[in-house]
Amino acid sequence: MLIKVKVFPGTKEQTITKKKDSFEIKIKEKPIKGQANLAVINVLSSYFEIPRQKIRLIKGFRQRNKIFEIMD
């Protein structure tokens, strides 16, 4: 399953919001050396209650809009 995610790095609180066909995730980490991407994977892992290894970043390594793959 592929999901669209819009990331807001460097915020004061960490939240996840489900929109119509995507997610908005606010994280505390800054986008330095992939820290923000790892934080988003951790948030998605806890939201879907699956291991982090089953979530893979497909597109948007350096953009705010990303596409993640959730593997079964």
C-alpha atoms as a printed R data frame, in Angstrom:
   type eleno elety resid chain resno      x      y      z
1  ATOM     1    CA   MET     A     1  0.000  0.000  0.000
2  ATOM     2    CA   LEU     A     2  1.309  3.469 -0.884
3  ATOM     3    CA   ILE     A     3  0.496  6.517  1.207
4  ATOM     4    CA   LYS     A     4  1.123 10.218  0.651
5  ATOM     5    CA   VAL     A     5  2.621 12.188  3.525
6  ATOM     6    CA   LYS     A     6  3.233 15.911  3.943
7  ATOM     7    CA   VAL     A     7  5.929 16.508  6.565
8  ATOM     8    CA   PHE     A     8  6.386 19.567  8.779
9  ATOM     9    CA   PRO     A     9  9.835 19.246 10.431
10 ATOM    10    CA   GLY     A    10 11.096 21.290 13.358
11 ATOM    11    CA   THR     A    11  7.775 21.777 15.164
12 ATOM    12    CA   LYS     A    12  7.284 21.887 18.931
13 ATOM    13    CA   GLU     A    13  5.005 18.865 19.072
14 ATOM    14    CA   GLN     A    14  4.712 15.595 17.198
15 ATOM    15    CA   THR     A    15  1.308 14.876 15.620
16 ATOM    16    CA   ILE     A    16 -0.223 12.881 12.784
17 ATOM    17    CA   THR     A    17 -3.388 13.987 10.997
18 ATOM    18    CA   LYS     A    18 -5.359 11.950  8.463
19 ATOM    19    CA   LYS     A    19 -6.605 14.032  5.532
20 ATOM    20    CA   LYS     A    20 -8.847 12.940  2.669
21 ATOM    21    CA   ASP     A    21 -6.268 10.808  0.842
22 ATOM    22    CA   SER     A    22 -3.026 11.570  2.689
23 ATOM    23    CA   PHE     A    23 -1.419 12.253  6.055
24 ATOM    24    CA   GLU     A    24  0.102 15.384  7.580
25 ATOM    25    CA   ILE     A    25  2.858 14.674 10.095
26 ATOM    26    CA   LYS     A    26  4.486 17.247 12.352
27 ATOM    27    CA   ILE     A    27  7.781 16.169 13.887
28 ATOM    28    CA   LYS     A    28 10.332 17.747 16.222
29 ATOM    29    CA   GLU     A    29 13.413 16.633 14.280
30 ATOM    30    CA   LYS     A    30 15.061 18.913 11.758
31 ATOM    31    CA   PRO     A    31 15.681 17.757  8.176
32 ATOM    32    CA   ILE     A    32 19.379 17.072  8.718
33 ATOM    33    CA   LYS     A    33 21.025 13.845  7.496
34 ATOM    34    CA   GLY     A    34 17.713 11.985  7.213
35 ATOM    35    CA   GLN     A    35 16.667 12.491 10.842
36 ATOM    36    CA   ALA     A    36 13.245 13.792  9.809
37 ATOM    37    CA   ASN     A    37 12.632 10.817  7.493
38 ATOM    38    CA   LEU     A    38 13.454  8.374 10.300
39 ATOM    39    CA   ALA     A    39 11.135 10.235 12.662
40 ATOM    40    CA   VAL     A    40  8.301 10.023 10.112
41 ATOM    41    CA   ILE     A    41  8.871  6.278  9.768
42 ATOM    42    CA   ASN     A    42  8.679  5.938 13.563
43 ATOM    43    CA   VAL     A    43  5.417  7.902 13.673
44 ATOM    44    CA   LEU     A    44  3.880  5.822 10.880
45 ATOM    45    CA   SER     A    45  5.048  2.638 12.568
46 ATOM    46    CA   SER     A    46  3.252  3.490 15.791
47 ATOM    47    CA   TYR     A    47  0.153  4.770 13.947
48 ATOM    48    CA   PHE     A    48 -0.282  1.583 11.872
49 ATOM    49    CA   GLU     A    49  1.103 -0.631 14.690
50 ATOM    50    CA   ILE     A    50  3.626 -2.380 12.439
51 ATOM    51    CA   PRO     A    51  7.433 -2.762 12.627
52 ATOM    52    CA   ARG     A    52  9.546  0.057 11.163
53 ATOM    53    CA   GLN     A    53 11.154 -2.411  8.757
54 ATOM    54    CA   LYS     A    54  7.847 -2.707  6.883
55 ATOM    55    CA   ILE     A    55  7.792  1.007  5.986
56 ATOM    56    CA   ARG     A    56  9.909  2.270  3.116
57 ATOM    57    CA   LEU     A    57 10.357  5.771  1.707
58 ATOM    58    CA   ILE     A    58  9.744  5.585 -2.045
59 ATOM    59    CA   LYS     A    59  9.758  9.212 -3.208
60 ATOM    60    CA   GLY     A    60 10.566 12.611 -1.699
61 ATOM    61    CA   PHE     A    61 13.800 12.049  0.213
62 ATOM    62    CA   ARG     A    62 14.491 15.793  0.267
63 ATOM    63    CA   GLN     A    63 10.990 17.179 -0.240
64 ATOM    64    CA   ARG     A    64  8.164 17.942  2.140
65 ATOM    65    CA   ASN     A    65  5.734 15.759  0.161
66 ATOM    66    CA   LYS     A    66  6.696 12.099  0.367
67 ATOM    67    CA   ILE     A    67  5.368  8.708 -0.679
68 ATOM    68    CA   PHE     A    68  5.829  5.742  1.645
69 ATOM    69    CA   GLU     A    69  5.232  2.066  0.974
70 ATOM    70    CA   ILE     A    70  3.656 -0.040  3.722
71 ATOM    71    CA   MET     A    71  4.573 -3.688  3.121
72 ATOM    72    CA   ASP     A    72  2.436 -6.601  4.286
